Amino acid sequence: MTDRATAVETRSLTRSYGTGRRGGSEVYALRGVDLSVGQGEVHGLLGPNGAGKTTLCRILSTILLPTSGTARIMGRDVVRDADAVKRCIGIVFGGDRGLYGRLTVGDNLRFWAALYGLRGTGLRRRCQALLERMGLAHRADDRVDTLSRGMKQRLHLARGLVADPPLLILDEPTVGMDPVAAQDFRVLVDGLRADGRTILLTTHDMAEAEAVCDRVSLVDHGRIIATRAPAGIGALISRYERIEARGVPAEVAAALPDIPGVVTVRAAAGERLRIETEDTSATRAVLRRLVAEDVTEVATSRPTLEEVYLHLIGERGMTVER
């Protein structure tokens, strides 16, 4: 992060929990996390449920204290300067948490604005501007419990922006949304990026991370495994290659897993066979075998973010929305 100021920085950040009445070893939610997020960046924390993403966000938002290590938001320590940190961040949760269903959309937003100290004309102008930007102006007088999940999430985002914070923390913002609503929400995130706002987004949906993030940190078991741009993260397993072939005889397909360096062999769409290898020598051996069997419809490609995730973390908690 040499080309922009740092918005979020953690060093050796650890959070552990006691052993409890049954004894046993200490439980770690975070294990020595080092993270740097530049100002104006959309940064994804990608990992399965229980990886430590939400724990990290709770520490950054001053809700939870770290066991050891440090965390800073806009240069301010989350423990020593908690009050200043709170003024720098907006938190957006998924679902119905924090919404008052019997109040109208406008009343919800005005209530939150008042809590942040806005009054009079300034409050009304701020709320109206946010309702218009979030596409909620026409629903301002409707009760929140009549809104769709996507509309509720737009209201959450408006709430997070009431105080005009430089950093937004979005915790699984599109969980439970239909694909159209999720895509609309991602367009809103792109607009916030254009404002120069910093966004930290937790998700276990690879398609979402790939669609909106400048960089992605893969998180599992409380550790950050790697941080890269979504398109470049495949370089971490560049030794892996993907081969897709059509018209492979069943007996040949059954023999391919025995070739050294072949990781997986499975059926793909369009009556194709997908073979994943872990080095170029295995790829050459597979291609030679296919050509020898007169299989001519063959293509090779680099791994997708989904495949990177599977190789580095595994299938635990992994989802992909199409």
C-alpha positions as CSV (number, residue, x, y, z in Angstrom):
1,M,0.0,0.0,0.0
2,T,2.6,2.5,-1.0
3,D,0.5,4.6,-3.4
4,R,-2.2,5.8,-0.9
5,A,-2.6,6.6,2.8
6,T,-3.6,3.8,5.1
7,A,-7.2,3.6,6.4
8,V,-7.0,0.3,8.3
9,E,-3.9,-1.3,9.7
10,T,-3.6,-4.3,12.1
11,R,-0.4,-5.8,13.4
12,S,-0.2,-9.2,15.1
13,L,-3.8,-8.9,16.0
14,T,-5.1,-11.8,18.1
15,R,-8.3,-12.5,19.9
16,S,-8.7,-15.6,22.1
17,Y,-11.3,-16.9,24.4
18,G,-10.9,-18.8,27.7
19,T,-11.1,-22.5,28.1
20,G,-14.4,-22.4,29.9
21,R,-15.6,-24.8,32.6
22,R,-14.7,-27.9,30.6
23,G,-11.1,-26.9,30.3
24,G,-9.2,-27.7,27.2
25,S,-7.0,-25.5,25.1
26,E,-7.6,-21.8,24.5
27,V,-9.8,-21.0,21.5
28,Y,-8.4,-18.4,19.0
29,A,-10.8,-16.4,16.8
30,L,-7.9,-14.4,15.3
31,R,-4.2,-15.5,15.2
32,G,-1.7,-12.7,14.5
33,V,-3.6,-10.9,11.7
34,D,-1.6,-8.3,9.7
35,L,-3.8,-6.3,7.4
36,S,-3.4,-3.0,5.6
37,V,-6.2,-1.3,3.7
38,G,-5.6,1.9,1.7
39,Q,-7.9,4.9,1.8
40,G,-10.4,4.7,-1.0
41,E,-10.0,1.0,-1.4
42,V,-12.8,-1.6,-1.4
43,H,-11.2,-4.5,0.5
44,G,-12.9,-7.9,0.8
45,L,-12.5,-10.4,3.7
46,L,-13.3,-13.7,2.0
47,G,-13.7,-16.8,4.0
48,P,-16.1,-19.5,5.2
49,N,-18.4,-19.0,8.2
50,G,-16.3,-19.1,11.4
51,A,-13.1,-17.9,9.7
52,G,-12.8,-14.9,11.9
53,K,-14.1,-12.2,9.6
54,T,-16.8,-10.8,11.9
55,T,-14.5,-10.9,14.9
56,L,-12.0,-8.8,13.1
57,C,-14.7,-6.3,12.1
58,R,-15.9,-6.1,15.7
59,I,-12.5,-5.2,16.9
60,L,-12.1,-2.6,14.2
61,S,-15.4,-1.0,15.2
62,T,-14.4,-1.0,18.9
63,I,-17.2,-3.5,19.9
64,L,-14.6,-6.1,20.9
65,L,-11.2,-5.7,22.5
66,P,-8.2,-7.6,21.1
67,T,-6.3,-10.0,23.2
68,S,-3.0,-8.8,21.8
69,G,-1.6,-6.8,18.9
70,T,-2.8,-3.5,17.5
71,A,-5.4,-2.1,15.2
72,R,-5.7,1.5,13.8
73,I,-8.4,3.3,11.9
74,M,-7.3,6.4,10.1
75,G,-4.2,6.4,12.3
76,R,-6.2,6.1,15.6
77,D,-5.8,3.2,17.9
78,V,-9.1,1.3,18.4
79,V,-8.5,0.8,22.1
80,R,-6.9,4.1,23.2
81,D,-8.8,6.3,20.8
82,A,-12.1,4.4,20.7
83,D,-14.3,7.5,20.7
84,A,-12.4,9.0,17.7
85,V,-12.6,5.7,15.8
86,K,-16.3,5.5,16.3
87,R,-16.7,8.9,14.5
88,C,-14.7,7.5,11.5
89,I,-16.7,4.4,10.8
90,G,-20.2,3.4,9.6
91,I,-21.3,-0.2,10.2
92,V,-23.7,-2.0,7.9
93,F,-25.1,-5.4,8.9
94,G,-27.2,-7.8,7.0
95,G,-30.8,-8.8,7.8
96,D,-33.2,-7.0,10.1
97,R,-30.8,-6.1,12.9
98,G,-31.0,-2.4,13.9
99,L,-34.2,-1.7,12.0
100,Y,-37.4,-0.6,13.6
101,G,-40.1,-2.3,11.6
102,R,-43.1,-0.3,12.9
103,L,-41.5,3.0,12.0
104,T,-41.4,4.4,8.5
105,V,-38.2,4.5,6.5
106,G,-37.9,8.2,6.9
107,D,-38.5,8.0,10.7
108,N,-35.8,5.4,11.0
109,L,-33.3,7.5,9.2
110,R,-34.2,10.7,11.1
111,F,-33.9,8.9,14.4
112,W,-30.4,7.7,13.6
113,A,-29.4,11.1,12.3
114,A,-30.5,12.6,15.6
115,L,-28.4,10.2,17.5
116,Y,-25.4,11.4,15.5
117,G,-26.2,15.0,16.6
118,L,-27.8,16.3,13.4
119,R,-30.7,18.8,14.0
120,G,-33.1,20.9,12.1
121,T,-32.5,21.7,8.4
122,G,-29.2,19.8,8.4
123,L,-30.9,16.7,9.5
124,R,-33.7,16.9,7.0
125,R,-31.4,17.7,4.1
126,R,-29.0,14.8,5.0
127,C,-31.8,12.3,5.3
128,Q,-33.5,13.4,2.1
129,A,-30.2,13.2,0.2
130,L,-29.5,9.7,1.5
131,L,-33.0,8.5,0.7
132,E,-32.7,9.7,-2.9
133,R,-29.3,8.2,-3.3
134,M,-30.4,4.8,-2.0
135,G,-33.5,4.8,-4.2
136,L,-35.8,5.0,-1.1
137,A,-37.3,8.4,-1.5
138,H,-40.6,6.9,-2.8
139,R,-40.8,4.6,0.2
140,A,-40.0,7.2,2.9
141,D,-43.5,7.0,4.4
142,D,-43.8,3.2,4.3
143,R,-43.2,1.1,7.4
144,V,-39.9,-0.8,7.3
145,D,-41.6,-4.1,7.9
146,T,-43.3,-3.8,4.4
147,L,-39.9,-3.5,2.6
148,S,-38.1,-6.3,0.7
149,R,-34.8,-7.6,2.0
150,G,-33.0,-5.6,-0.7
151,M,-34.8,-2.4,0.3
152,K,-34.0,-3.0,4.0
153,Q,-30.3,-3.4,3.1
154,R,-30.4,0.0,1.3
155,L,-31.8,1.5,4.4
156,H,-29.0,-0.1,6.4
157,L,-26.5,1.5,4.0
158,A,-28.2,4.9,4.4
159,R,-27.9,4.5,8.2
160,G,-24.2,3.8,7.9
161,L,-23.7,6.9,5.8
162,V,-25.7,9.3,8.1
163,A,-22.5,10.7,9.7
164,D,-20.6,10.7,6.4
165,P,-17.9,8.4,7.7
166,P,-14.7,7.9,5.7
167,L,-14.8,4.1,6.4
168,L,-17.7,1.7,5.9
169,I,-17.7,-1.8,7.3
170,L,-20.2,-4.0,5.5
171,D,-20.7,-7.4,7.2
172,E,-22.2,-9.9,4.8
173,P,-24.4,-7.2,3.2
174,T,-26.1,-9.2,0.5
175,V,-26.9,-12.4,2.5
176,G,-30.4,-13.6,1.7
177,M,-30.9,-11.2,-1.2
178,D,-32.1,-12.3,-4.6
179,P,-29.6,-11.9,-7.4
180,V,-31.2,-8.8,-8.8
181,A,-31.2,-7.0,-5.4
182,A,-27.6,-8.1,-4.7
183,Q,-26.5,-6.7,-8.0
184,D,-28.3,-3.4,-7.3
185,F,-26.5,-3.2,-4.0
186,R,-23.1,-3.8,-5.6
187,V,-23.9,-0.8,-7.9
188,L,-24.4,1.3,-4.8
189,V,-21.0,0.1,-3.5
190,D,-19.4,1.1,-6.7
191,G,-20.8,4.6,-6.3
192,L,-19.3,4.8,-2.8
193,R,-16.0,3.8,-4.2
194,A,-16.3,6.7,-6.7
195,D,-16.7,9.0,-3.7
196,G,-13.3,7.9,-2.4
197,R,-14.8,6.2,0.6
198,T,-12.9,3.2,2.1
199,I,-15.0,0.0,2.3
200,L,-14.2,-3.2,4.2
201,L,-16.6,-6.0,3.2
202,T,-16.9,-9.4,4.7
203,T,-18.3,-12.2,2.6
204,H,-18.2,-15.9,1.8
205,D,-19.5,-15.3,-1.7
206,M,-16.6,-15.3,-4.2
207,A,-18.7,-13.8,-7.0
208,E,-19.4,-10.8,-4.8
209,A,-15.7,-10.3,-3.8
210,E,-14.7,-10.6,-7.5
211,A,-17.3,-8.1,-8.5
212,V,-16.7,-5.2,-6.2
213,C,-13.3,-5.5,-4.4
214,D,-10.0,-3.9,-5.4
215,R,-8.2,-6.5,-3.2
216,V,-9.3,-9.6,-1.4
217,S,-7.8,-11.2,1.8
218,L,-8.5,-14.9,2.1
219,V,-9.3,-15.7,5.8
220,D,-9.5,-19.1,7.5
221,H,-9.1,-20.3,11.1
222,G,-8.3,-16.7,12.2
223,R,-5.4,-16.2,9.8
224,I,-5.0,-14.2,6.6
225,I,-3.8,-16.7,4.1
226,A,-3.1,-14.3,1.3
227,T,-4.1,-10.8,0.0
228,R,-4.2,-10.1,-3.7
229,A,-6.3,-8.4,-6.4
230,P,-9.2,-10.7,-7.3
231,A,-7.9,-11.2,-10.8
232,G,-4.3,-11.8,-9.7
233,I,-5.0,-14.1,-6.7
234,G,-4.8,-17.1,-9.1
235,A,-1.1,-16.5,-9.3
236,L,-0.9,-18.0,-5.8
237,I,-1.6,-21.4,-7.3
238,S,-0.2,-20.8,-10.8
239,R,1.1,-24.3,-10.7
240,Y,-2.5,-25.4,-11.0
241,E,-4.0,-25.6,-14.4
242,R,-7.5,-26.5,-15.6
243,I,-8.1,-28.7,-18.7
244,E,-11.6,-29.1,-20.2
245,A,-12.2,-31.8,-22.8
246,R,-15.3,-33.0,-24.7
247,G,-15.8,-36.6,-25.9
248,V,-13.5,-38.3,-23.4
249,P,-14.2,-42.1,-23.4
250,A,-15.3,-43.3,-20.0
251,E,-12.4,-45.7,-19.5
252,V,-9.9,-42.8,-20.3
253,A,-11.7,-40.6,-17.8
254,A,-11.5,-43.3,-15.1
255,A,-7.7,-43.6,-15.7
256,L,-6.8,-39.9,-15.6
257,P,-6.8,-39.6,-11.7
258,D,-3.9,-42.1,-11.7
259,I,-1.6,-39.7,-13.6
260,P,0.8,-38.1,-11.0
261,G,-0.1,-34.4,-10.4
262,V,-3.7,-34.7,-11.3
263,V,-5.8,-33.1,-8.5
264,T,-9.4,-33.6,-9.6
265,V,-11.3,-35.1,-12.5
266,R,-15.0,-34.2,-12.6
267,A,-17.9,-33.6,-15.0
268,A,-18.6,-30.1,-16.2
269,A,-21.4,-28.4,-18.2
270,G,-21.9,-29.4,-21.8
271,E,-20.8,-33.0,-21.5
272,R,-17.3,-31.8,-20.8
273,L,-14.7,-33.3,-18.4
274,R,-12.7,-30.9,-16.2
275,I,-9.3,-32.0,-15.1
276,E,-7.2,-29.9,-12.6
277,T,-3.5,-30.5,-12.3
278,E,-0.9,-29.1,-9.9
279,D,2.1,-28.7,-12.2
280,T,2.9,-28.3,-15.9
281,S,4.3,-31.8,-16.3
282,A,1.0,-33.3,-15.2
283,T,-0.8,-31.1,-17.7
284,R,1.4,-32.3,-20.5
285,A,0.9,-35.9,-19.5
286,V,-2.9,-35.5,-19.5
287,L,-2.9,-33.7,-22.9
288,R,-0.7,-36.5,-24.4
289,R,-3.1,-39.1,-23.1
290,L,-6.1,-37.3,-24.5
291,V,-4.5,-36.8,-27.9
292,A,-3.5,-40.4,-28.0
293,E,-7.2,-41.3,-27.5
294,D,-8.2,-39.0,-30.4
295,V,-9.8,-36.4,-28.1
296,T,-9.5,-33.2,-30.0
297,E,-11.9,-30.8,-28.2
298,V,-9.5,-29.7,-25.5
299,A,-8.8,-26.3,-23.8
300,T,-6.6,-25.2,-20.9
301,S,-7.1,-22.1,-18.7
302,R,-6.0,-20.4,-15.5
303,P,-7.9,-21.1,-12.3
304,T,-10.8,-18.9,-11.3
305,L,-11.2,-17.3,-7.9
306,E,-13.6,-20.1,-6.9
307,E,-10.9,-22.7,-7.7
308,V,-8.3,-20.7,-5.8
309,Y,-10.6,-20.6,-2.8
310,L,-11.2,-24.4,-3.0
311,H,-7.5,-25.2,-3.2
312,L,-6.4,-22.9,-0.4
313,I,-9.3,-23.2,2.0
314,G,-11.5,-26.1,0.9
315,E,-15.2,-26.5,0.5
316,R,-16.1,-25.5,4.1
317,G,-18.8,-22.8,3.9
318,M,-18.1,-21.9,0.3
319,T,-20.9,-20.4,-1.9
320,V,-21.0,-19.0,-5.3
321,E,-24.0,-17.0,-6.6
322,R,-24.8,-17.2,-10.3
